[in-house]
């Protein structure tokens, strides 16, 4: 399993929660605002790295076309389970 940074995990979690709540994926600008990025290009770099890790799919010429892959959804589940286990150990 590839290493996922906390910032990358935050983006994956945001995409999953946004998509679940609104029934469509977020725009790159919405991701940038949610992550506190001053520049869209910063967000673009994170998205590109996540796409290279096959955690999401991004069709660049379409609006709202950033979606999690099955591998990305598994990462959301894995991170959630790790968080639950960490709370249980307290």
NUVEX-736516 format. One record per atom (N, C-alpha, C, O): atom name; y, z, x. Coordinates in steps of 0.001 Angstrom, whole numbers, padded with zeros to 6 digits. Layout:
% residues N
atomo  Y  Z  X
CA  Y  Z  X
...
//
This chain:
% residues 90
atomo  Y  Z  X
N  -001187  000000  000842
CA  000000  000000  000000
C  001239  000000  000879
O  001327  000780  001827
N  002194  -000866  000573
CA  003417  -000959  001342
C  004339  000216  001038
O  004320  000778  -000057
N  005145  000571  002035
CA  006117  001638  001871
C  007250  001189  000959
O  007772  000083  001100
N  007621  002044  000035
CA  008746  001794  -000857
C  009780  002884  -000605
O  009467  004070  -000716
N  011003  002498  -000267
CA  012055  003492  -000027
C  012498  004112  -001353
O  012200  003590  -002427
N  013203  005219  -001260
CA  013704  005887  -002471
C  014666  004982  -003232
O  014661  004965  -004463
N  015488  004234  -002508
CA  016430  003315  -003161
C  015693  002183  -003862
O  016060  001792  -004971
N  014653  001654  -003220
CA  013856  000601  -003852
C  013158  001152  -005094
O  013100  000486  -006128
N  012631  002366  -004987
CA  011961  002985  -006136
C  012953  003209  -007274
O  012609  003027  -008442
N  014180  003603  -006939
CA  015201  003812  -007965
C  015503  002511  -008712
O  015695  002524  -009928
N  015544  001403  -007996
CA  015798  000107  -008635
C  014634  -000271  -009545
O  014842  -000725  -010670
N  013424  -000085  -009063
CA  012244  -000379  -009888
C  012251  000475  -011155
O  012009  -000026  -012253
N  012530  001762  -010992
CA  012570  002665  -012147
C  013658  002253  -013129
O  013445  002278  -014341
N  014836  001868  -012606
CA  015930  001439  -013476
C  015544  000194  -014273
O  015774  000131  -015481
N  014962  -000788  -013602
CA  014556  -002017  -014293
C  013557  -001695  -015405
O  013660  -002227  -016510
N  012601  -000832  -015111
CA  011583  -000470  -016111
C  012222  000254  -017297
O  011935  -000083  -018446
N  013074  001232  -017042
CA  013700  002003  -018126
C  014654  001144  -018947
O  014662  001226  -020176
N  015452  000326  -018282
CA  016391  -000556  -018974
C  015629  -001527  -019872
O  015967  -001706  -021042
N  014604  -002145  -019312
CA  013813  -003125  -020063
C  013144  -002490  -021275
O  013067  -003101  -022341
N  012662  -001267  -021109
CA  012013  -000567  -022218
C  013027  -000230  -023307
O  012755  -000403  -024495
N  014196  000252  -022892
CA  015213  000678  -023856
C  015846  -000483  -024613
O  016024  -000404  -025828
N  016187  -001561  -023909
CA  016927  -002656  -024526
C  016063  -003865  -024881
O  016549  -004788  -025534
N  014807  -003882  -024473
CA  013869  -004977  -024761
C  014239  -006286  -024076
O  013826  -007362  -024509
N  015014  -006188  -023010
CA  015288  -007323  -022131
C  015646  -006756  -020762
O  016101  -005616  -020672
N  015452  -007523  -019701
CA  015708  -007004  -018350
C  017206  -006908  -018047
O  018014  -007599  -018668
N  017572  -006051  -017095
CA  018983  -005918  -016726
C  019449  -007107  -015884
O  018652  -007796  -015248
N  020759  -007321  -015901
CA  021346  -008322  -015006
C  021489  -007698  -013620
O  021395  -006481  -013466
N  021713  -008523  -012637
CA  021892  -008008  -011281
C  023142  -007130  -011213
O  023169  -006150  -010467
N  024167  -007468  -011978
CA  025390  -006656  -012023
C  025109  -005283  -012636
O  025618  -004277  -012143
N  024320  -005228  -013685
CA  023974  -003937  -014292
C  023176  -003065  -013320
O  023353  -001848  -013276
N  022301  -003699  -012547
CA  021545  -002954  -011535
C  022510  -002423  -010479
O  022408  -001267  -010069
N  023447  -003264  -010038
CA  024417  -002856  -009014
C  025238  -001659  -009484
O  025423  -000700  -008734
N  025723  -001710  -010702
CA  026525  -000608  -011244
C  025693  000663  -011335
O  026153  001736  -010943
N  024478  000549  -011846
CA  023602  001721  -011993
C  023260  002364  -010652
O  023107  003583  -010567
N  023141  001552  -009609
CA  022780  002067  -008281
C  023998  002491  -007469
O  023853  003048  -006380
N  025215  002229  -007995
CA  026432  002601  -007289
C  026770  001691  -006132
O  027494  002087  -005219
N  026256  000479  -006159
CA  026547  -000482  -005096
C  027949  -001063  -005306
O  028324  -001405  -006427
N  028708  -001168  -004231
CA  030049  -001738  -004299
C  030007  -003268  -004337
O  030958  -003913  -004778
N  028913  -003827  -003878
CA  028805  -005276  -003766
C  027501  -005762  -004414
O  026446  -005143  -004276
N  027611  -006866  -005108
CA  026431  -007486  -005712
C  025463  -007936  -004619
O  024248  -007939  -004820
N  026011  -008318  -003452
CA  025141  -008798  -002376
C  024218  -007688  -001857
O  023111  -007969  -001399
N  024665  -006442  -001927
CA  023788  -005325  -001548
C  022593  -005275  -002490
O  021446  -005157  -002057
N  022878  -005364  -003768
CA  021812  -005358  -004775
C  020916  -006572  -004590
O  019694  -006466  -004694
N  021512  -007713  -004318
CA  020755  -008937  -004084
C  019742  -008730  -002963
O  018594  -009159  -003077
N  020161  -008076  -001884
CA  019256  -007813  -000767
C  018081  -006932  -001166
O  016942  -007202  -000786
N  018356  -005873  -001935
CA  017281  -005004  -002407
C  016307  -005767  -003298
O  015091  -005628  -003170
N  016859  -006579  -004206
CA  016018  -007353  -005124
C  015138  -008323  -004337
O  013954  -008481  -004632
N  015726  -008963  -003341
CA  014965  -009921  -002531
C  013817  -009225  -001794
O  012707  -009756  -001741
N  014075  -008035  -001223
CA  013003  -007285  -000546
C  011898  -006900  -001527
O  010716  -007001  -001199
N  012274  -006463  -002719
CA  011271  -006090  -003719
C  010476  -007309  -004179
O  009283  -007208  -004466
N  011135  -008446  -004246
CA  010440  -009682  -004607
C  009458  -010071  -003503
O  008345  -010511  -003791
N  009862  -009912  -002246
CA  008971  -010212  -001124
C  007745  -009306  -001119
O  006668  -009713  -000683
N  007912  -008072  -001606
CA  006790  -007132  -001705
C  005973  -007361  -002977
O  005007  -006648  -003247
N  006383  -008374  -003755
CA  005705  -008767  -004993
C  005729  -007666  -006053
O  004803  -007543  -006856
N  006800  -006867  -006046
CA  006967  -005812  -007039
C  007775  -006296  -008240
O  007739  -005686  -009309
N  008503  -007396  -008056
CA  009226  -007985  -009171
C  009320  -009489  -008996
O  009066  -010036  -007922
N  009688  -010126  -010073
CA  009866  -011570  -010092
C  011312  -011842  -010493
O  011848  -011197  -011394
N  011937  -012803  -009813
CA  013338  -013104  -010097
C  013535  -014609  -010126
O  013417  -015280  -009100
N  013834  -015135  -011301
CA  014175  -016556  -011449
C  015692  -016658  -011345
O  016409  -016378  -012305
N  016167  -017054  -010190
CA  017583  -016982  -009845
C  018514  -017805  -010731
O  019678  -017436  -010887
N  018060  -018869  -011296
CA  018929  -019738  -012086
C  018971  -019366  -013566
O  019529  -020102  -014380
N  018391  -018247  -013905
CA  018399  -017789  -015293
C  019035  -016407  -015369
O  018927  -015604  -014443
N  019690  -016151  -016477
CA  020254  -014821  -016686
C  019153  -013857  -017114
O  018207  -014232  -017807
N  019301  -012609  -016683
CA  018365  -011542  -017065
C  016916  -011927  -016796
O  016048  -011785  -017657
N  016675  -012412  -015598
CA  015347  -012915  -015245
C  014698  -012090  -014133
O  013847  -012591  -013398
N  015105  -010818  -014014
CA  014499  -009926  -013027
C  013501  -009043  -013775
O  013891  -008161  -014540
N  012221  -009289  -013549
CA  011186  -008533  -014267
C  010170  -007968  -013282
O  009902  -008555  -012234
N  009618  -006828  -013637
CA  008595  -006215  -012800
C  007284  -006971  -012938
O  006936  -007436  -014024
N  006570  -007090  -011849
CA  005227  -007668  -011868
C  004240  -006548  -012209
O  004638  -005394  -012367
N  002986  -006881  -012320
CA  001964  -005853  -012556
C  001960  -004859  -011401
O  001822  -003655  -011617
N  002112  -005357  -010176
CA  002177  -004477  -009009
C  003386  -003546  -009120
O  003300  -002371  -008765
N  004499  -004065  -009608
CA  005698  -003248  -009805
C  005499  -002184  -010859
O  005935  -001046  -010685
N  004841  -002543  -011957
CA  004558  -001557  -013012
C  003614  -000485  -012489
O  003769  000689  -012824
N  002647  -000869  -011678
CA  001748  000123  -011079
C  002520  001080  -010177
O  002189  002263  -010102
N  003547  000578  -009494
CA  004377  001428  -008643
C  005147  002441  -009480
O  005301  003591  -009068
N  005631  002032  -010646
CA  006328  002944  -011552
C  005376  004058  -011988
O  005745  005233  -011987
N  004161  003688  -012356
CA  003162  004668  -012795
C  002807  005603  -011654
O  002720  006816  -011847
N  002599  005050  -010463
CA  002245  005854  -009296
C  003344  006861  -008971
O  003064  008032  -008712
N  004589  006406  -008986
CA  005718  007288  -008681
C  005843  008388  -009729
O  006138  009536  -009398
N  005620  008039  -010982
CA  005669  009036  -012052
C  004580  010075  -011898
O  004823  011263  -012114
N  003387  009650  -011530
CA  002270  010576  -011332
C  002539  011491  -010146
O  002208  012676  -010194
N  003132  010961  -009084
CA  003461  011778  -007914
C  004490  012840  -008273
O  004408  013977  -007808
N  005456  012464  -009101
CA  006485  013409  -009528
C  005881  014521  -010378
O  006240  015688  -010220
N  004982  014171  -011262
CA  004314  015168  -012114
C  003480  016122  -011258
O  003505  017333  -011474
N  002746  015579  -010293
CA  001933  016408  -009411
C  002802  017348  -008586
O  002440  018505  -008373
N  003931  016860  -008128
CA  004817  017707  -007322
C  005370  018859  -008157
O  005504  019975  -007655
N  005690  018604  -009415
CA  006189  019667  -010294
C  005082  020658  -010611
O  005342  021854  -010739
N  003855  020180  -010741
CA  002727  021056  -011068
C  002419  022017  -009921
O  001941  023129  -010144
N  002697  021578  -008693
CA  002424  022424  -007523
C  003434  023559  -007394
O  003169  024535  -006692
N  004580  023455  -008053
CA  005601  024502  -007998
C  005142  025633  -008816
O  005840  026641  -008923
//
